[in-house]
């Protein structure tokens, strides 16, 4: 698992906040048009939890159960005599967790064994790995769960938000909608997008680059690619040489696209399908900026690149 970062932009913030007060997030392990939506935010942050499907007592003497807590594996070898009571099984699981120094605990849930992380949020996970006691306890290899984070609070004057999925993968897809925690009303879902892995460079040295594009008739310009190419300089940030070649973003159904860039970088912004190429200096202050901001342009405002060819000599 990896930490996947989402950048969420709220257009018409005042209108949105007149109806809603939070942002809800779902993820899918499969790509659209066949997504598998699962909520990863809730009214309050929750713990990861797995519960067996069978009630005790259990015939688990001499058998094992192997599972992971937040990515760290622990093995329980049951020693209590058959038939083992639920309380005995819980005690042995908890002893193994304490010995391993893991932040989780076992307890009873309607006569079944339940394991739950101590902490809440998407970064806290449980996963069943193997063991000869699984069938007796009602678990299956591959059972896994992660906690949920609280919905993202909308804040007056703030249009850009970040959300970290602490148990994601780069292949996962995400969508958001606005939610009113008082009356339960909600907006439609956004388009599915893929997030990015957390940056190696400190967030204090990063800034969100945004752009909004429209057609001549005023409708959103959808699925237009913008290529941001590095103009290489002897530049570093947080000890990392900034040598990546390019970033490609694509406008969504609202004609908007955004990405994160290293502050102070010199880049060419190429608007695919046009002859427009802008060379800009990424701001070194703030939290977000507009790729169409004329004050950032180095050389021409809309640095339209043309071949630098000498005139042919004229003869008569």
Secondary structure, DSSP 8 states (H G I E B T S, - for coil): -EEEEEEEE-SSHHHHHTT-SEEEEEEESS-TTS--EEE-EESS-BEEEEE-SS-S-B--TT-EEEEEETTEEEEEE--S-SSB-HHHHHHHHHHHHHHHT-SEEEEEETTEEEEEEEEESTT-EEEEEE-TTHHHHT--TT-EEE-BEE-EE--TT--EEEEEEEEE-TT-EEEEEEE-TTT--B------B--EE--SS-GGGEEEEEEE-B-TTSSB--S-EEEEEE---S-EETTEE----EEEEE--TTSEEEEEEETT-EEEEEETTSS-EEEEE--SSSSEEETT-GGGBSSSTT--------------
